[in-house]
Every structure is written in structure tokens, then in C-alpha cells.
Amino acid sequence: MAAPAQSVAVPALSPKLLAAALLSVGLMLLLAYLVGFDQGAVSRSGMYLHELMHDGRHLLGVPCH
């Protein structure tokens, strides 16, 4: 005869932890977009931010021109 199946306790995910995780992922995706793909469309705060992101693309080896 087979042993009775035992239930496994799954820890509850707290809303604070979920919010922090989603915020972190969102900020990382925004940063990846700004460094990897933005060619000045979003970063209209002058040439400083554009050049910073351009240098970041070179640092990460992302082709930019």
C-alpha cells in the first residue's frame, strides 16, 4: 500500500516583497533601455546624459554606430 500524500507548505509572498521586486525589475529594464537603445529620444536633458549613455554602450559592448 502506498504512503499517504503529504502536503507541502508554500510560503506566502508578502506584498512588500513583491512590490520591491517589481520596482527593481522595472528600474533595471528602464536602465537597460536607456543604455542600450535610447538614442536621445527619452534623455532630452542635454548632451551630458546622452554622452553618459553612449559611453555606457561602449563599455558594455553594445553596437551603437
N, CA, C and O of each residue as an XYZ file, in Angstrom:
260
protein
N       0.838     -1.167      0.000
C       0.000      0.000      0.000
C       0.893      1.244      0.000
O       1.924      1.278      0.672
N       0.487      2.261     -0.758
C       1.269      3.488     -0.882
C       1.081      4.367      0.350
O       0.038      4.354      1.003
N       2.134      5.131      0.642
C       2.072      6.050      1.779
C       1.153      7.215      1.431
O       1.083      7.621      0.271
N       0.456      7.749      2.413
C      -0.440      8.878      2.126
C       0.364     10.106      1.690
O       1.450     10.364      2.210
N      -0.175     10.852      0.742
C       0.490     12.060      0.233
C       0.495     13.135      1.302
O      -0.511     13.369      1.972
N       1.635     13.783      1.452
C       1.744     14.866      2.430
C       1.734     16.197      1.690
O       2.320     16.330      0.615
N       1.070     17.165      2.270
C       1.018     18.480      1.644
C       2.308     19.237      1.945
O       2.916     19.080      3.003
N       2.694     20.044      0.998
C       3.911     20.848      1.131
C       3.495     22.282      1.401
O       2.671     22.844      0.679
N       4.057     22.864      2.424
C       3.733     24.250      2.767
C       4.469     25.197      1.827
O       5.693     25.135      1.712
N       3.734     26.064      1.163
C       4.316     27.064      0.269
C       4.282     28.395      1.002
O       3.216     28.849      1.417
N       5.448     29.027      1.168
C       5.454     30.300      1.894
C       4.696     31.381      1.118
O       4.770     31.455     -0.109
N       3.988     32.191      1.841
C       3.225     33.279      1.222
C       4.175     34.390      0.792
O       5.155     34.683      1.476
N       3.880     34.987     -0.321
C       4.685     36.099     -0.837
C       4.076     37.392     -0.315
O       2.921     37.711     -0.599
N       4.866     38.127      0.448
C       4.330     39.357      1.029
C       4.189     40.439     -0.043
O       4.998     40.495     -0.969
N       3.193     41.280      0.069
C       3.004     42.361     -0.909
C       4.179     43.331     -0.954
O       4.495     43.873     -2.013
N       4.832     43.554      0.196
C       6.001     44.448      0.224
C       7.146     43.880     -0.613
O       7.789     44.597     -1.379
N       7.388     42.579     -0.451
C       8.457     41.931     -1.199
C       8.147     41.923     -2.694
O       9.035     42.157     -3.514
N       6.913     41.658     -3.042
C       6.504     41.661     -4.443
C       6.653     43.060     -5.050
O       7.135     43.197     -6.174
N       6.248     44.082     -4.323
C       6.372     45.459     -4.819
C       7.832     45.843     -4.998
O       8.189     46.475     -5.993
N       8.674     45.471     -4.053
C      10.097     45.785     -4.169
C      10.721     45.057     -5.351
O      11.538     45.632     -6.070
N      10.350     43.809     -5.558
C      10.890     43.039     -6.675
C      10.450     43.623     -8.010
O      11.258     43.754     -8.930
N       9.163     43.977     -8.120
C       8.675     44.561     -9.372
C       9.305     45.923     -9.646
O       9.617     46.237    -10.795
N       9.493     46.728     -8.614
C      10.145     48.025     -8.785
C      11.592     47.845     -9.238
O      12.062     48.564    -10.120
N      12.289     46.900     -8.643
C      13.684     46.636     -9.028
C      13.784     46.182    -10.474
O      14.638     46.654    -11.225
N      12.914     45.271    -10.856
C      12.928     44.782    -12.244
C      12.582     45.911    -13.209
O      13.201     46.031    -14.266
N      11.608     46.732    -12.860
C      11.239     47.855    -13.710
C      12.370     48.854    -13.885
O      12.612     49.333    -14.993
N      13.062     49.168    -12.802
C      14.194     50.099    -12.901
C      15.336     49.519    -13.718
O      15.991     50.237    -14.474
N      15.577     48.227    -13.571
C      16.635     47.587    -14.360
C      16.283     47.591    -15.851
O      17.150     47.825    -16.694
N      15.017     47.333    -16.173
C      14.605     47.367    -17.579
C      14.705     48.778    -18.153
O      15.121     48.958    -19.297
N      14.325     49.773    -17.361
C      14.447     51.156    -17.814
C      15.910     51.520    -18.052
O      16.238     52.152    -19.056
N      16.776     51.128    -17.143
C      18.197     51.410    -17.309
C      18.765     50.685    -18.520
O      19.562     51.258    -19.263
N      18.367     49.432    -18.730
C      18.838     48.689    -19.902
C      18.371     49.357    -21.188
O      19.118     49.418    -22.165
N      17.130     49.862    -21.191
C      16.639     50.574    -22.377
C      17.440     51.849    -22.611
O      17.877     52.119    -23.730
N      17.630     52.632    -21.550
C      18.337     53.904    -21.714
C      19.758     53.696    -22.204
O      20.230     54.433    -23.070
N      20.444     52.705    -21.662
C      21.834     52.476    -22.061
C      21.899     51.804    -23.425
O      22.725     52.176    -24.259
N      21.039     50.821    -23.660
C      21.171     50.021    -24.870
C      20.509     50.562    -26.107
O      21.026     50.374    -27.209
N      19.364     51.240    -25.963
C      18.587     51.563    -27.153
C      18.255     53.039    -27.329
O      18.044     53.482    -28.457
N      18.203     53.802    -26.260
C      17.798     55.199    -26.360
C      18.868     56.000    -27.086
O      20.031     56.016    -26.683
N      18.467     56.653    -28.142
C      19.409     57.490    -28.892
C      19.073     58.966    -28.704
O      19.228     59.769    -29.624
N      18.617     59.311    -27.514
C      18.265     60.690    -27.233
C      16.773     60.950    -27.242
O      16.344     62.080    -27.006
N      15.959     59.912    -27.513
C      14.512     60.095    -27.572
C      13.933     60.380    -26.192
O      13.024     61.201    -26.065
N      14.442     59.718    -25.159
C      13.944     59.913    -23.801
C      14.847     60.872    -23.037
O      14.367     61.728    -22.294
N      16.132     60.729    -23.216
C      17.097     61.527    -22.448
C      17.310     62.886    -23.107
O      18.355     63.140    -23.706
N      16.321     63.743    -22.991
C      16.386     65.073    -23.599
C      16.881     66.135    -22.624
O      16.575     67.317    -22.782
N      17.639     65.718    -21.626
C      18.107     66.680    -20.625
C      19.444     67.293    -21.015
O      20.159     67.809    -20.156
N      19.782     67.247    -22.263
C      21.045     67.813    -22.710
C      21.996     66.727    -23.160
O      21.666     65.541    -23.136
N      23.166     67.140    -23.565
C      24.134     66.198    -24.114
C      24.830     65.379    -23.034
O      25.403     64.332    -23.337
N      24.793     65.828    -21.784
C      25.508     65.106    -20.727
C      24.960     63.692    -20.559
O      25.727     62.729    -20.547
N      23.647     63.559    -20.430
C      23.050     62.239    -20.252
C      23.206     61.399    -21.511
O      23.446     60.195    -21.423
N      23.074     62.013    -22.675
C      23.259     61.289    -23.928
C      24.675     60.725    -24.026
O      24.861     59.564    -24.390
N      25.656     61.539    -23.704
C      27.047     61.070    -23.773
C      27.338     60.013    -22.716
O      28.108     59.088    -22.971
N      26.738     60.132    -21.538
C      26.920     59.129    -20.499
C      26.380     57.786    -20.959
O      27.038     56.761    -20.782
N      25.193     57.778    -21.545
C      24.614     56.533    -22.044
C      25.414     55.994    -23.228
O      25.556     54.781    -23.378
N      25.924     56.869    -24.052
C      26.754     56.456    -25.188
C      28.019     55.764    -24.702
O      28.415     54.733    -25.245
N      28.647     56.324    -23.690
C      29.831     55.685    -23.117
C      29.483     54.355    -22.457
O      30.280     53.418    -22.484
N      28.289     54.274    -21.865
C      27.838     53.015    -21.281
C      27.665     51.932    -22.333
O      27.978     50.766    -22.093
N      27.161     52.325    -23.509
C      27.034     51.349    -24.595
C      28.400     50.827    -25.011
O      28.567     49.629    -25.239
N      29.371     51.715    -25.110
C      30.727     51.267    -25.460
C      31.291     50.353    -24.382
O      31.930     49.347    -24.690
N      31.059     50.694    -23.128
C      31.565     49.892    -22.019
C      30.980     48.494    -22.036
O      31.692     47.526    -21.770
N      29.689     48.369    -22.346
C      29.028     47.067    -22.358
C      29.184     46.322    -23.678
O      28.760     45.172    -23.788
N      29.776     46.948    -24.664
C      29.994     46.281    -25.945
C      28.757     46.249    -26.823
O      28.677     45.434    -27.743
N      27.780     47.129    -26.556
C      26.578     47.202    -27.385
C      26.893     48.053    -28.604
O      27.369     49.180    -28.472
N      26.627     47.515    -29.798
C      26.911     48.336    -31.001
C      25.999     49.557    -31.050
O      24.786     49.441    -30.873
N      26.580     50.710    -31.287
C      25.757     51.926    -31.292
C      25.980     52.776    -32.539
O      25.175     53.664    -32.818
N      27.041     52.534    -33.289
C      27.219     53.277    -34.555
C      28.186     52.566    -35.442
O      28.468     53.030    -36.547
